[in-house]
Amino acid sequence: MSSESVGGILGAVVAAIVLAVAVMFGPIGQYGKPPKPAKVEPAPTAAPAAPAAPAPRGPVIREVPNQ
């Protein structure tokens, strides 16, 4: 057997395994599956408005003249 025929046989075996796994797990995504029920979230309750704290400032970088 030449290396080309061994490669062809191994490629066919790998392709068959990949195809079998793809059929076993089914289609990817929502295609072929029943639609998921829509989530119903309760209306958020109004929280008391607290004053927003100012965002922390980072270090101030100033230009330093060369001497």
N, C-alpha and C positions, 0 to 999 in steps of 0.2 A: 504494500500500500504506500502510495506517495503521500507526502505531507499535505498536498492539496485535497486529496480525498478524505483524509483524517479531519482536516479543517472543515470540510463541507459537512461531514457527518456530525461533528461536534456543534457546528452552527445550527444544523437542523434540530438537534436535541435541545439546544438552548432555546431556539425559537418555539419549539413545541411546549417547553416548560413555561415560557413567558405567556404563550397563548392560553395554556391551561389555567395559570394563575389569574389572568385577565378575565376569563370566563367565570372562574370561581368567585371572584370578588364583585363582578358585575360592573355596570357602567359607573364612571366617575361623575360626581356632581349630582344635580337634582334630576337629571334625565332618567326616566324609568323608575323613579321612586315617588311615593305618594307625597303630596304637598304637606309641608309642616304647618301645624296650626299657628295662627298669628298670636303673638304674645299680647296679652292685655295687661298693661301696667296701670296701677291705680294713679290717680292724679296726685302729683306731689303737693304736700301741704306747705303753706306759706310759712317759712321760718322768719323769726323776727330779724329785721335788717340790722346787722352789726356794722359799725363803721369799718371800712376796709383799711387795713394797715398799709402804709406806703411800702413799696417794694424796696428791699435792701439794695443799697448802691454798692457797686464794686469800688476798687481802688481807683483814685484819680491819678492819671498819668499826665505829668506835665513835661513840657520840653525843657531840657537843661542845656544852657549854652555851653559850648566847648570853650575851655580856657587854655 
